[in-house]
Amino acid sequence: MISQVLVHSKLDMRILIAVSGSNDGSSDPVAAAASIPWPEATEFRVLTIAENVHPPVVQLLEGARDVADVQHTADNIAANTVASAVAQLHSRGFHAEGVSREGDPKSMIGDYAKEWGADLIVVGSCDKSRMETFFVGSVSRSVVEHASCSVLVARTGAAQN
C-alpha cells in the first residue's frame, strides 16, 4: 500500500530557502535543506530580503552616510549571501538559483513562495529573548503563520523547555 502512495507522489519539488546573512546565532537553513535526500528533480530557490533602510535608522549609524549608501550596502550583503548559499547547494549536487529582494522579510518570504509556487519554505531561527521577540518579532514565526505551503524551521541545537 505504501509503495502505491509513493508512486503517485510529486517528484519535482520546489524548495524555497530563506537566508538572512546575519551573524546573530541563527541556524543555517541551507545546511538543513541540503541534509535531506530530495528527489533528483527538486528545484531550490534561495531568497534573501534586504530590509528597506529608513532615514531615522541611518542617523543611528556611525559616520555620515545617506539612506542610498546604507541601502546599497544592505543590498550587496544580501546578494553575497544568496551567491554563497547557491554555491553551497551546487557543491552538494543540487540545482539552485538565487533571488534578492528589498522589503519586509516577515511578509515577503511567504508572498514570494506563493508567487514562485514553492512546495516548502525552509527558514532559520535564532534564539531571541521573549522581550526581543515581543518588540522586534520573529521572521520564522511570521512565515509559519502566514505561508500557503509547508514550512521547515531549522533550529540550532536541541529544543529546550
Secondary structure, 3 states (H helix, E strand, C coil): CHHHHHHCCCCCCEEEEECCCCCCCCCCHHHHHHCCCCCCCCEEEEEEEECCCCHHHHHHCCCCCCHHHHHHHHHHHHHHHHHHHHHHHHHCCCEEEEEEEECCHHHHHHHHHHHHCCCEEEEECCCCCHHHHHHHCCHHHHHHHHCCCEEEEECCCCCCC
